[in-house]
């Protein structure tokens, strides 16, 4: 039993030496595509934020900032956001 422990210990030491002595292959960097640079828009190119015409109403969903009966924001479910049908005036720049 004692010889088995020595043999096992010797095997571990040899495996450790072999692992440390073998050269480590470093991965070659992959050529990448030319990075694209996005330029920030100047403040003159930006549209001013939408300014609501009125305060939000609950239950009607006429404008995106209104809330439904459950209190959730109407967003894209509003009449303003849906094509066709009613087109309420929700923002000052409309």
CORDAGI-V5621 format. One record per residue. SS is DSSP state (A for helix, B for strand, O for the rest). PHI is phi in degrees with one decimal (NA if undefined). NEAR is the number of other C-alpha atoms within 8 Angstrom. Layout:
ss: (SS | SS)
phi: (PHI | PHI)
near: (NEAR | NEAR)
//
This chain:
ss: (O | A | A | A | A | A | A | A | A | A | A | A | A | A | A | A | A | A | A | A | A | O | O | O | O | O | O | O | O | O | O | O | O | O | O | O | O | O | O | O | O | O | O | O | O | O | O | O | O | O | O | B | O | O | O | O | O | B | O | O | O | O | O | O | O | O | B | O | O | O | O | O | B | O | A | A | A | O | O | O | O | O | O | O | O | O | O | O | O | O | B | O | O | O)
phi: (NA | -65.3 | -67.0 | -64.8 | -64.7 | -64.6 | -63.4 | -64.9 | -62.4 | -64.2 | -63.3 | -63.5 | -64.9 | -64.5 | -63.7 | -65.4 | -64.0 | -63.1 | -65.8 | -74.7 | -85.2 | -76.3 | -66.7 | -90.5 | -82.1 | -87.0 | -69.5 | -73.2 | -64.9 | -78.0 | -66.0 | -106.3 | -66.6 | -61.8 | -64.5 | -94.2 | -109.5 | -100.2 | -85.2 | -70.8 | -73.0 | -73.5 | -64.8 | -75.2 | -80.6 | -81.6 | -81.7 | -66.9 | -64.3 | -62.8 | -108.2 | -60.5 | -76.8 | -142.0 | -79.7 | -61.5 | -110.3 | -103.8 | 98.6 | -96.8 | 56.0 | -77.0 | -118.7 | -59.2 | -85.9 | -71.0 | -120.8 | -81.6 | -62.9 | -83.7 | 93.3 | -84.9 | -65.5 | -72.0 | 53.0 | -75.2 | -85.7 | -73.5 | -61.8 | -63.0 | -86.0 | -89.5 | -71.3 | 76.1 | 70.5 | -72.8 | -127.3 | -69.8 | -89.4 | -108.3 | -126.0 | -63.3 | -87.1 | -75.1)
near: (4 | 5 | 6 | 7 | 8 | 8 | 8 | 8 | 8 | 8 | 8 | 8 | 8 | 8 | 8 | 8 | 8 | 8 | 7 | 7 | 6 | 6 | 5 | 4 | 4 | 4 | 4 | 4 | 4 | 4 | 4 | 5 | 4 | 4 | 5 | 4 | 4 | 4 | 4 | 4 | 6 | 6 | 5 | 5 | 6 | 7 | 5 | 4 | 4 | 7 | 7 | 8 | 8 | 5 | 5 | 8 | 8 | 10 | 8 | 9 | 14 | 10 | 14 | 14 | 8 | 16 | 15 | 12 | 8 | 5 | 7 | 7 | 9 | 13 | 10 | 7 | 9 | 13 | 13 | 13 | 10 | 9 | 5 | 5 | 6 | 6 | 7 | 8 | 8 | 11 | 9 | 9 | 5 | 5)
//
